[in-house]
Amino acid sequence: MSEVSKRRLRLGMVGGGEGAFIGEVHRFAARLDDHYELLAGALSSQSEKAKRSAESLGIIRYYTDFEVMAEEESKREDGIEVVSIVTPNHLHASIAAAFLAKGIHVICDKPLTATLVQAEELLEKAKHYQAQFLLTHNYSAYPMVREARAMVKEGQLGYIRSIQVEYVQDWLTSALEKEGNKQASWRSDPSQAGIAGCVGDIGSHAYQLACFVADTQAQEVLADLSSWGEGRQLDDEANILIRFNNGAKGHLWASQVALGNENGLRLRIYGDKAGLEWSQESPNELTFSPIGLPRQSLRRGNAYLSQAASSASRIPSGHPEGYLEAFANLYREFALQLMENTKSDVLPNLLDGLHGMKFITATVVSSKQGSEWVSVS
Protein backbone atom coordinates (compact mmCIF):
# COMPACT_ATOMS: atom_id res chain seq x y z
CA MET A 1 0.00 0.00 0.00
CA SER A 2 1.36 3.42 -0.93
CA GLU A 3 2.04 6.21 1.54
CA VAL A 4 -0.85 8.33 0.26
CA SER A 5 -3.34 5.56 1.04
CA LYS A 6 -2.35 5.29 4.72
CA ARG A 7 -4.27 8.34 5.89
CA ARG A 8 -7.94 8.19 6.84
CA LEU A 9 -10.60 9.80 4.70
CA ARG A 10 -12.86 12.18 6.58
CA LEU A 11 -16.33 10.58 6.50
CA GLY A 12 -19.83 11.85 7.15
CA MET A 13 -23.15 10.03 7.31
CA VAL A 14 -26.74 10.96 6.51
CA GLY A 15 -29.32 8.73 8.18
CA GLY A 16 -28.37 5.79 10.35
CA GLY A 17 -29.44 7.16 13.74
CA GLU A 18 -31.05 5.32 16.63
CA GLY A 19 -32.80 2.11 15.58
CA ALA A 20 -31.33 2.06 12.08
CA PHE A 21 -29.91 -1.29 10.95
CA ILE A 22 -28.03 -0.43 7.78
CA GLY A 23 -26.29 2.62 9.25
CA GLU A 24 -24.49 0.45 11.77
CA VAL A 25 -23.46 -1.95 9.01
CA HIS A 26 -21.91 0.91 7.03
CA ARG A 27 -20.07 2.17 10.11
CA PHE A 28 -18.62 -1.29 10.74
CA ALA A 29 -17.55 -1.47 7.09
CA ALA A 30 -15.87 1.92 7.20
CA ARG A 31 -13.90 1.00 10.33
CA LEU A 32 -12.74 -2.48 9.41
CA ASP A 33 -9.76 -1.47 7.27
CA ASP A 34 -9.18 1.87 9.02
CA HIS A 35 -9.47 3.99 5.87
CA TYR A 36 -12.16 6.32 7.24
CA GLU A 37 -12.81 8.51 10.26
CA LEU A 38 -16.45 9.37 10.97
CA LEU A 39 -16.52 13.06 11.89
CA ALA A 40 -19.93 14.46 10.98
CA GLY A 41 -23.48 13.34 10.53
CA ALA A 42 -27.09 14.24 9.94
CA LEU A 43 -28.29 11.07 11.60
CA SER A 44 -31.86 12.28 12.08
CA SER A 45 -34.01 15.28 11.16
CA GLN A 46 -35.18 15.38 14.79
CA SER A 47 -32.83 17.57 16.82
CA GLU A 48 -32.73 15.57 20.04
CA LYS A 49 -32.43 12.24 18.23
CA ALA A 50 -29.68 13.62 16.00
CA LYS A 51 -27.79 14.86 19.06
CA ARG A 52 -28.17 11.60 21.00
CA SER A 53 -27.16 9.51 18.01
CA ALA A 54 -24.09 11.60 17.32
CA GLU A 55 -22.98 11.62 20.95
CA SER A 56 -23.40 7.85 21.27
CA LEU A 57 -21.04 7.41 18.30
CA GLY A 58 -18.55 10.07 19.32
CA ILE A 59 -19.32 12.17 16.23
CA ILE A 60 -17.90 15.65 16.56
CA ARG A 61 -20.29 17.62 14.34
CA TYR A 62 -23.98 16.83 13.99
CA TYR A 63 -26.70 18.34 11.84
CA THR A 64 -30.44 17.91 11.34
CA ASP A 65 -30.47 19.08 7.70
CA PHE A 66 -28.35 17.35 5.06
CA GLU A 67 -28.21 20.46 2.84
CA VAL A 68 -26.81 22.50 5.71
CA MET A 69 -24.34 19.70 6.39
CA ALA A 70 -23.17 19.64 2.77
CA GLU A 71 -22.76 23.42 2.73
CA GLU A 72 -20.97 23.71 6.06
CA GLU A 73 -18.68 20.72 5.60
CA SER A 74 -17.60 21.89 2.15
CA LYS A 75 -16.42 25.20 3.64
CA ARG A 76 -14.19 23.64 6.32
CA GLU A 77 -10.55 22.82 5.75
CA ASP A 78 -11.15 19.70 7.83
CA GLY A 79 -14.58 19.04 6.31
CA ILE A 80 -15.68 15.60 5.23
CA GLU A 81 -14.40 14.17 1.95
CA VAL A 82 -16.92 11.33 1.66
CA VAL A 83 -20.51 10.95 2.80
CA SER A 84 -22.40 7.72 3.39
CA ILE A 85 -26.15 7.80 2.64
CA VAL A 86 -28.16 5.27 4.65
CA THR A 87 -31.67 6.73 4.53
CA PRO A 88 -34.89 5.34 3.05
CA ASN A 89 -34.86 5.24 -0.75
CA HIS A 90 -36.90 8.38 -1.45
CA LEU A 91 -34.16 10.59 0.02
CA HIS A 92 -31.18 9.12 -1.83
CA ALA A 93 -31.34 11.35 -4.92
CA SER A 94 -31.61 14.73 -3.20
CA ILE A 95 -28.93 13.90 -0.63
CA ALA A 96 -26.50 12.54 -3.21
CA ALA A 97 -27.00 15.57 -5.47
CA ALA A 98 -26.39 18.00 -2.59
CA PHE A 99 -23.04 16.45 -1.65
CA LEU A 100 -21.81 15.77 -5.18
CA ALA A 101 -22.43 19.44 -5.98
CA LYS A 102 -20.09 20.38 -3.14
CA GLY A 103 -17.32 18.08 -4.35
CA ILE A 104 -17.93 15.47 -1.65
CA HIS A 105 -17.73 11.84 -2.77
CA VAL A 106 -20.82 9.71 -2.14
CA ILE A 107 -21.32 6.16 -0.86
CA CYS A 108 -25.01 5.27 -1.16
CA ASP A 109 -27.00 2.28 -0.08
CA LYS A 110 -29.06 0.56 -2.78
CA PRO A 111 -31.30 0.99 -4.70
CA LEU A 112 -30.00 4.18 -6.25
CA THR A 113 -33.29 6.06 -5.92
CA ALA A 114 -37.00 5.53 -5.37
CA THR A 115 -37.97 6.12 -9.02
CA LEU A 116 -36.40 5.93 -12.45
CA VAL A 117 -36.97 9.65 -13.03
CA GLN A 118 -34.96 10.45 -9.89
CA ALA A 119 -32.15 8.17 -11.08
CA GLU A 120 -32.02 9.80 -14.50
CA GLU A 121 -32.01 13.30 -13.00
CA LEU A 122 -29.25 12.37 -10.56
CA LEU A 123 -27.08 10.94 -13.32
CA GLU A 124 -27.54 14.08 -15.40
CA LYS A 125 -26.55 16.30 -12.46
CA ALA A 126 -23.54 14.14 -11.63
CA LYS A 127 -22.10 14.68 -15.12
CA HIS A 128 -21.28 18.25 -14.07
CA TYR A 129 -19.46 17.28 -10.86
CA GLN A 130 -16.03 15.79 -10.18
CA ALA A 131 -16.93 13.84 -7.06
CA GLN A 132 -17.18 10.05 -7.35
CA PHE A 133 -20.03 7.71 -6.44
CA LEU A 134 -20.27 4.19 -4.99
CA LEU A 135 -23.47 2.14 -4.74
CA THR A 136 -23.16 -0.51 -2.05
CA HIS A 137 -24.26 -3.72 -3.70
CA ASN A 138 -22.22 -5.60 -1.13
CA TYR A 139 -22.84 -9.14 -2.40
CA SER A 140 -20.66 -8.40 -5.41
CA ALA A 141 -17.70 -8.06 -3.01
CA TYR A 142 -17.73 -11.57 -1.52
CA PRO A 143 -14.46 -13.36 -2.38
CA MET A 144 -16.13 -16.34 -4.04
CA VAL A 145 -18.43 -14.07 -6.05
CA ARG A 146 -15.33 -12.33 -7.35
CA GLU A 147 -13.93 -15.80 -8.19
CA ALA A 148 -17.10 -16.71 -10.07
CA ARG A 149 -16.92 -13.50 -12.10
CA ALA A 150 -13.27 -14.18 -12.98
CA MET A 151 -14.11 -17.72 -14.11
CA VAL A 152 -16.90 -16.47 -16.38
CA LYS A 153 -14.61 -13.81 -17.87
CA GLU A 154 -11.94 -16.46 -18.52
CA GLY A 155 -14.45 -18.51 -20.48
CA GLN A 156 -14.46 -21.47 -18.13
CA LEU A 157 -18.24 -21.79 -18.42
CA GLY A 158 -18.27 -21.34 -22.18
CA TYR A 159 -21.36 -19.84 -23.77
CA ILE A 160 -23.76 -18.80 -20.99
CA ARG A 161 -27.19 -20.34 -21.45
CA SER A 162 -29.04 -20.00 -18.16
CA ILE A 163 -28.88 -17.63 -15.18
CA GLN A 164 -30.99 -18.49 -12.14
CA VAL A 165 -30.98 -16.26 -9.07
CA GLU A 166 -33.14 -16.09 -5.98
CA TYR A 167 -33.28 -14.03 -2.82
CA VAL A 168 -35.83 -15.30 -0.33
CA GLN A 169 -36.67 -14.28 3.22
CA ASP A 170 -39.66 -14.73 5.53
CA TRP A 171 -39.51 -11.70 7.82
CA LEU A 172 -42.53 -9.91 6.29
CA THR A 173 -44.86 -12.92 6.50
CA SER A 174 -46.51 -11.12 9.40
CA ALA A 175 -47.67 -7.53 9.00
CA LEU A 176 -44.78 -6.03 10.95
CA GLU A 177 -45.42 -2.63 9.39
CA LYS A 178 -48.65 -2.49 11.41
CA GLU A 179 -46.82 -3.35 14.63
CA GLY A 180 -44.46 -0.38 14.69
CA ASN A 181 -41.45 -2.13 13.15
CA LYS A 182 -39.38 0.72 11.67
CA GLN A 183 -37.67 -1.35 8.99
CA ALA A 184 -40.93 -2.91 7.80
CA SER A 185 -42.79 0.40 7.91
CA TRP A 186 -40.66 2.35 5.47
CA ARG A 187 -39.98 -0.62 3.19
CA SER A 188 -43.72 -1.16 2.68
CA ASP A 189 -44.52 2.54 2.23
CA PRO A 190 -44.51 3.71 -1.43
CA SER A 191 -43.75 7.28 -0.36
CA GLN A 192 -40.44 6.11 1.13
CA ALA A 193 -39.50 2.86 -0.62
CA GLY A 194 -40.58 3.94 -4.10
CA ILE A 195 -42.40 2.00 -6.79
CA ALA A 196 -41.40 -1.48 -5.59
CA GLY A 197 -41.16 -3.32 -2.32
CA CYS A 198 -39.48 -6.71 -2.40
CA VAL A 199 -38.04 -6.13 -5.89
CA GLY A 200 -36.38 -2.89 -4.84
CA ASP A 201 -35.23 -4.13 -1.45
CA ILE A 202 -33.74 -7.55 -2.21
CA GLY A 203 -34.61 -8.29 -5.84
CA SER A 204 -32.26 -5.46 -6.83
CA HIS A 205 -29.43 -7.26 -5.00
CA ALA A 206 -30.20 -10.55 -6.74
CA TYR A 207 -30.34 -8.92 -10.15
CA GLN A 208 -27.10 -6.99 -9.67
CA LEU A 209 -25.35 -10.16 -8.48
CA ALA A 210 -26.43 -12.07 -11.59
CA CYS A 211 -25.34 -9.26 -13.92
CA PHE A 212 -22.04 -8.77 -12.08
CA VAL A 213 -20.96 -12.41 -12.23
CA ALA A 214 -22.24 -13.16 -15.75
CA ASP A 215 -21.08 -9.78 -17.11
CA THR A 216 -24.42 -9.05 -18.73
CA GLN A 217 -27.67 -7.11 -18.34
CA ALA A 218 -31.33 -7.78 -19.00
CA GLN A 219 -32.91 -6.80 -22.30
CA GLU A 220 -36.47 -7.81 -21.46
CA VAL A 221 -38.42 -8.97 -18.43
CA LEU A 222 -41.73 -10.67 -17.80
CA ALA A 223 -42.77 -10.16 -14.20
CA ASP A 224 -45.51 -11.32 -11.86
CA LEU A 225 -45.41 -9.33 -8.62
CA SER A 226 -47.50 -10.30 -5.60
CA SER A 227 -48.57 -8.54 -2.41
CA TRP A 228 -49.55 -11.35 -0.06
CA GLY A 229 -49.65 -9.24 3.10
CA GLU A 230 -53.17 -7.97 3.78
CA GLY A 231 -53.44 -4.32 2.77
CA ARG A 232 -49.81 -4.18 1.69
CA GLN A 233 -49.34 -1.60 -1.08
CA LEU A 234 -46.04 -2.85 -2.45
CA ASP A 235 -44.92 -6.28 -3.64
CA ASP A 236 -43.57 -8.80 -1.15
CA GLU A 237 -42.83 -11.51 -3.72
CA ALA A 238 -41.72 -11.49 -7.36
CA ASN A 239 -41.31 -14.06 -10.13
CA ILE A 240 -39.43 -12.58 -13.07
CA LEU A 241 -38.39 -14.18 -16.37
CA ILE A 242 -35.37 -12.46 -17.94
CA ARG A 243 -33.85 -12.35 -21.41
CA PHE A 244 -30.24 -11.21 -21.10
CA ASN A 245 -28.25 -9.32 -23.73
CA ASN A 246 -25.65 -12.10 -23.95
CA GLY A 247 -28.31 -14.51 -25.20
CA ALA A 248 -28.87 -16.22 -21.86
CA LYS A 249 -32.29 -16.71 -20.34
CA GLY A 250 -33.04 -16.67 -16.66
CA HIS A 251 -35.41 -16.41 -13.75
CA LEU A 252 -35.34 -14.27 -10.61
CA TRP A 253 -37.40 -15.20 -7.57
CA ALA A 254 -37.49 -12.73 -4.71
CA SER A 255 -39.69 -13.16 -1.66
CA GLN A 256 -40.00 -11.77 1.85
CA VAL A 257 -42.86 -14.10 2.74
CA ALA A 258 -41.23 -17.51 2.09
CA LEU A 259 -41.47 -19.16 5.49
CA GLY A 260 -38.33 -20.94 6.65
CA ASN A 261 -35.93 -18.70 4.73
CA GLU A 262 -33.71 -16.23 6.53
CA ASN A 263 -31.49 -14.63 3.90
CA GLY A 264 -31.44 -17.08 1.03
CA LEU A 265 -29.52 -15.40 -1.76
CA ARG A 266 -28.46 -18.02 -4.31
CA LEU A 267 -26.97 -17.78 -7.81
CA ARG A 268 -26.64 -20.52 -10.45
CA ILE A 269 -25.11 -19.97 -13.89
CA TYR A 270 -24.88 -22.63 -16.60
CA GLY A 271 -22.86 -22.54 -19.81
CA ASP A 272 -22.09 -25.14 -22.45
CA LYS A 273 -18.81 -26.05 -20.72
CA ALA A 274 -19.60 -25.81 -17.00
CA GLY A 275 -21.92 -24.53 -14.28
CA LEU A 276 -21.42 -22.44 -11.14
CA GLU A 277 -23.43 -22.29 -7.92
CA TRP A 278 -23.03 -19.92 -4.95
CA SER A 279 -25.12 -19.31 -1.84
CA GLN A 280 -24.78 -16.33 0.48
CA GLU A 281 -25.53 -18.52 3.47
CA SER A 282 -22.48 -20.69 2.61
CA PRO A 283 -20.29 -17.86 1.30
CA ASN A 284 -16.92 -19.61 1.52
CA GLU A 285 -17.87 -22.20 -1.11
CA LEU A 286 -18.30 -22.00 -4.88
CA THR A 287 -19.46 -25.15 -6.69
CA PHE A 288 -17.96 -25.67 -10.14
CA SER A 289 -19.37 -28.37 -12.43
CA PRO A 290 -17.33 -28.85 -15.63
CA ILE A 291 -18.80 -31.03 -18.34
CA GLY A 292 -17.87 -34.71 -18.01
CA LEU A 293 -16.13 -34.24 -14.63
CA PRO A 294 -17.21 -34.48 -10.98
CA ARG A 295 -18.53 -31.38 -9.20
CA GLN A 296 -15.78 -29.41 -7.50
CA SER A 297 -16.02 -27.41 -4.29
CA LEU A 298 -13.80 -24.33 -4.46
CA ARG A 299 -13.12 -22.80 -1.05
CA ARG A 300 -12.25 -19.25 -0.04
CA GLY A 301 -8.71 -18.54 1.12
CA ASN A 302 -6.93 -21.20 -0.93
CA ALA A 303 -3.94 -20.64 -3.20
CA TYR A 304 -5.66 -22.11 -6.25
CA LEU A 305 -8.08 -19.17 -6.47
CA SER A 306 -7.65 -16.11 -8.66
CA GLN A 307 -6.24 -12.78 -7.55
CA ALA A 308 -9.78 -11.39 -7.77
CA ALA A 309 -10.87 -13.66 -4.93
CA SER A 310 -7.65 -13.44 -2.93
CA SER A 311 -7.67 -9.64 -2.87
CA ALA A 312 -11.15 -9.72 -1.30
CA SER A 313 -10.11 -12.08 1.52
CA ARG A 314 -8.62 -11.13 4.88
CA ILE A 315 -8.23 -14.30 6.91
CA PRO A 316 -7.00 -17.88 6.29
CA SER A 317 -9.16 -20.57 4.73
CA GLY A 318 -11.68 -22.31 6.95
CA HIS A 319 -12.69 -19.12 8.74
CA PRO A 320 -16.06 -17.67 7.67
CA GLU A 321 -16.07 -14.31 5.92
CA GLY A 322 -19.33 -12.75 4.94
CA TYR A 323 -21.70 -9.84 5.04
CA LEU A 324 -19.73 -7.21 6.97
CA GLU A 325 -16.46 -8.04 5.26
CA ALA A 326 -18.07 -7.72 1.84
CA PHE A 327 -19.35 -4.26 2.73
CA ALA A 328 -15.88 -3.42 4.00
CA ASN A 329 -14.34 -4.57 0.72
CA LEU A 330 -16.39 -1.94 -1.12
CA TYR A 331 -15.41 0.75 1.38
CA ARG A 332 -11.74 -0.21 1.15
CA GLU A 333 -11.67 -0.36 -2.63
CA PHE A 334 -13.44 2.97 -2.91
CA ALA A 335 -10.98 4.57 -0.47
CA LEU A 336 -8.01 3.28 -2.47
CA GLN A 337 -9.62 4.48 -5.69
CA LEU A 338 -9.98 7.97 -4.24
CA MET A 339 -6.58 8.18 -2.55
CA GLU A 340 -4.47 6.46 -5.19
CA ASN A 341 -6.33 7.88 -8.19
CA THR A 342 -7.04 4.42 -9.59
CA LYS A 343 -10.18 3.10 -11.26
CA SER A 344 -11.85 -0.15 -10.24
CA ASP A 345 -14.00 -2.12 -12.68
CA VAL A 346 -15.78 -4.01 -9.90
CA LEU A 347 -17.28 -1.14 -7.88
CA PRO A 348 -21.00 -0.47 -8.56
CA ASN A 349 -21.48 3.11 -9.75
CA LEU A 350 -24.18 5.51 -10.92
CA LEU A 351 -24.63 3.78 -14.25
CA ASP A 352 -25.14 0.46 -12.50
CA GLY A 353 -27.66 2.13 -10.22
CA LEU A 354 -29.52 3.64 -13.15
CA HIS A 355 -29.74 0.27 -14.89
CA GLY A 356 -30.97 -1.27 -11.65
CA MET A 357 -33.78 1.29 -11.53
CA LYS A 358 -34.64 0.53 -15.16
CA PHE A 359 -34.89 -3.15 -14.23
CA ILE A 360 -37.10 -2.44 -11.20
CA THR A 361 -39.34 -0.14 -13.25
CA ALA A 362 -39.68 -2.66 -16.09
CA THR A 363 -40.74 -5.40 -13.66
CA VAL A 364 -43.42 -3.19 -12.12
CA VAL A 365 -44.71 -2.16 -15.57
CA SER A 366 -44.71 -5.76 -16.80
CA SER A 367 -46.68 -6.99 -13.81
CA LYS A 368 -49.24 -4.18 -14.07
CA GLN A 369 -49.73 -4.98 -17.76
CA GLY A 370 -50.70 -8.56 -17.01
CA SER A 371 -47.18 -10.01 -17.08
CA GLU A 372 -46.17 -8.98 -20.58
CA TRP A 373 -42.60 -8.82 -21.88
CA VAL A 374 -41.22 -5.29 -21.29
CA SER A 375 -37.94 -3.82 -22.50
CA VAL A 376 -35.55 -2.81 -19.74
CA SER A 377 -33.97 -0.08 -21.85
Salt bridges, closest charged atoms under 4 A:
GLU3 OE2 - LYS6 NZ 3.27
GLU18 OE2 - ARG52 NE 2.78
GLU24 OE1 - ARG27 NH2 2.76
ASP33 OD2 - ARG314 NH2 2.57
ASP34 OD1 - ARG8 NE 2.94
GLU55 OE2 - LYS51 NZ 2.70
GLU71 OE2 - LYS75 NZ 3.48
GLU71 OE1 - LYS102 NZ 2.67
GLU72 OE2 - LYS75 NZ 3.95
GLU73 OE2 - ARG61 NE 2.77
ASP78 OD2 - ARG61 NH1 3.91
ASP78 OD1 - ARG76 NE 2.85
GLU81 OE2 - ARG7 NH2 2.65
GLU81 OE1 - ARG10 NH1 3.67
ASP109 OD1 - HIS26 NE2 3.06
GLU124 OE1 - LYS127 NZ 3.23
GLU177 OE2 - ARG232 NE 2.88
ASP201 OD1 - LYS110 NZ 3.30
ASP201 OD2 - ARG187 NE 3.09
ASP215 OD2 - LYS153 NZ 3.39
GLU220 OE1 - ARG243 NH1 3.03
ASP236 OD2 - ARG232 NH1 2.85
GLU277 OE1 - ARG266 NH2 3.41
GLU277 OE2 - ARG295 NH1 3.33
GLU285 OE1 - ARG299 NH1 3.83
GLU321 OE2 - ARG300 NH1 2.99
GLU333 OE2 - ARG146 NH1 2.88
